[in-house]
Amino acid sequence: MSDWQTQPTVLTKRSTAKDRRSTSAVNKASRSGNVDVDKKYGAGGNQQRTCQKNTANLDRETEELKHETVSKDFSQHLREARTAKGWTQKDMAQKINEKPQVIQEYEQGKALPNNQVQSKMERVLGVHLRGKDAGKPLQPRGKKKT
């Protein structure tokens, strides 16, 4: 019996680099505190980063940039046309399949202009809300102006 080992031998599989990079291995190592894991933004991408505007132009820019909102005339014509029909903001929003908040923003002049929403409003109300004919009734389809 002296030739045999008296202690049991435990055989383990050698870990490969792929096994050490797996998510379970990384999580186990980070829980034990042996490894710091930092996620790199945009790592491994082959994207070229280019500036949209020339940096010199940006440096010379002094005015505060704001988005263009709907005009006060549009807001006023919208409010007048809606109240003339006797609708609440919620009623009108349902008729054009938008949220009541959208109607509220347009009437307050805070909304960003969206041609699709504006044309829906004009069609439902039957009134021009923008352009030189603002406030005038829409002509029925198929008939020309006289």
N, C-alpha and C positions, 0 to 999 in steps of 0.2 A: 503494500500500500504506500510505500514511501515514494513510488514513482508518480502517483497521481496527485493532482492538486486537490486540496481539501476545501478550498473556497470556490463558490460558484462563479462562473464567468458569464458576464452579460454582454451579448453582442448587440451593437447598435449600428444603424445605417449611417453612413457618412453623409453629412449635410452638404448639399451643393449650393452654389451661389444663388441659384434660382429659388431654392427653399429658404435661404436667409432673407431674400427680398420679398417674400410673399406677405400679404397683408396680415395674416395671423402671426407670423414671426415678428414683423415690425411692431404690431400691437403688443405682443408679449414682451419684447425688449423695451418698449417705451413705458409699459407698466412697471417693469422692474427698475426703471430709472437709469439704465445703462446707456441709453441712446437718446439723442435729441433728434426729433423729426421735424424738419421744416419743409413746408410745401412751397415750391417755386412757382411763381406766377408766369405763365406762358412758356414754361420749360418744354423743350422738345419740339417746339413749333418751328416751322421754317417760314416765318412771316417777316416781311420787310416793314419796318416801322417808318412811315413818312409823315412829315408835318403837312397838315392841310393848308395852313396859311404860313406865309413867310414870317419868321420870327421878328424880323425888322418891322414888318407891318404891324405885328401885334404890339411891339414896344411903342410904336408911334400912336397907337390907338388910345385915345384919351376919353372918349365918351362912353357912358355906361350903356351897354347893349340890352335892349328889351325886346320881347316878342311883340309883334303887332297884334293888337286886339281889334274886335269889331268896333265900328264907329258909333258915335253917340246917336247919329241920325238913324242908323239901323236899329239900335236898341229902342229908340223912341217909337219908330214906325211899328216895330214888332209888338211892343206893349200896347199901343193904341189899337192895332188890328186884333190882337187877342182879346182885349176887353170889349171891343165892339161886337165880337162874336159871343161874348158872355162866358168864355172859357177860363178855367183856372190854369195855372202852369202845369198842374198834374194832368188835366184833361188834354191839353195840347201835346204834352209829352207822350201820352198814350197814342194819340192820333198819328204821330210821326215816328213811333217806336224808338224813343229816346228816353233818358232818365229826366225827371223833373229838374234835377240839378243843372242839366244842360240848358234848359229854357231859362232858368234863373241866371246863369252866367251870361247868356246872350243879352238878357234884359238889363243886366247891370253893366254891360260893356266889358266884362272881364274875359270872355271866351276868345279862344283863338279861332280865326275864321276858317270854316270848313264849308266848301262850296256845296257838298252833298247835303249837309244838314240845313244850310240856308235855303237851298232849292226845295227841300221837303217842306220847310216852314212856309215859303211863298206859295206852294201848291195847295197846302191845307188851308191857309188863310185866304187865298185868292187875291193877294195883294203883292205888288212889287215892293221888296224891302231894300233893294240896293240899286244903284245906278241912277240915271237921270229921271227915270219914271218912279222913283221911290214914293210909296204912299198911294199910288194909283192902282185901281183894280187890274187884275190880269185879264187878258183877252182869252176867250175860250179857244181851245185847240181847234185848228183847222180853219179858223176865220182869220183873215188878214185885217190889219189896221186900216181904217179909212181916214 
